């Protein structure tokens, strides 16, 4: 990675930027238009898992506040896995019940960032 202060934040930034993209997509899509918003959530979660794997055994501190040690990264992996399962298993319910997909996936992704 490039900047050691930002390295510890990259897993959270991947998910946050994906959540912002899903929120923007929901705002500008047509009422009857179906977009693969859930897949974007999975891509963001995959990026967070990949960046957390690259941070393993590095013990990076971001701006003196966020610590990316092995225990924190393990928790990140667990939460990313739970988030991916949530996104995969809830896609049918979101479309069946008519829940706005962008809002639902944005809330899921932001809650995962909050837990990380």
N, C-alpha and C positions, 0 to 999 in steps of 0.2 A: 504494500500500500504506500501512499505517498506522504501524507501528513499524519504524524502519529497522534495528534489531537483529534483528528477526524476519524481515525481508524476505529476507535471504540464506538463511534456513533453510526457506522455504516450499516450494520444490521437493522437498526431502528429506522434509518433514513430510507432504506429500500422499501420497507413496509409503509412508511409514512407517505412517500412519494406515490406509491401504488394506490393508497387510499385516496389521496388527492386526485389522482387520475380517474379513479372510479367515480368519485363525487362529481367531477367535471363532466364525465361521460353521461352520467344520469341527468345532469342539468341540461345537456344539449341534445339528447336523443329524442326521437319522436315517440309519441304515446304508444303506438303499436309496434315499434321497432324493438326487436330482440337482439341484443349484443352479447358476446361472450365475456361478460364482465367477471364472472367467477374465475375464468381462466387467467385473467390479468391478476387477480388476487393470488392465484397459485404461482404465477411467475414471480411476483413480488416476494412471496414467502420463500420460494426457491432461492432467490437472490440473497435473502437474509440468511438462509441456511448456508449457502456457499460462502458468503463473507464471514460468517461466524466460524466456519471450518478453517478458513484462511487465517483467522485470528487465534486459533488454538495454540497453546503454550507460548504466547507472546506477552501476556499480562500487560496490556496497554491501558493507559489512563487517558481519558479524553477531557481536556480542560480542567483537570483536577476534580471532576465530579463523577463522571461515568467510568467505571472500572470494567474492563473486559478480561476477567480472569477465567480460568477453566470452569469454575463452578457457575459463574454467570452465563458463560457460553453454553454449558449443559442445560441450564434453565431455558435459554433462548432456543436451543434445539427442541426441547420438549414442547414449548409453547408454539413454535413454528409447526411442529407435527400435529398438535391439537388443532391449530388454525387451519391447516391444510385439510384435515379430516372434516372439520366443520364446514369448510367451503365445498368440499366434494359431496358430502352427504346432504347438504341443505339446498343444493341447486334445484332439485325436483320440487321441493316444497315451496321455494321462492316463486317459481313459475306457475305451479298449480294454484297457489293461493292468491296470486296477483300482487305479491309484495314487490315494491320497487327494488329491483336487484341492486342498483347502484347504492342506494341508501343502506340496504342490508349489509352488503359486503364492505362498505365504508365503515360502518359501525363495528363489524367484526375485526377489520384490520386495525382500526384505531384502538380498540380494546386490547388487542394483542400487543401493540406498541406500548400501551400503558402498563401491561403486565410485565413486559421485558424491562 
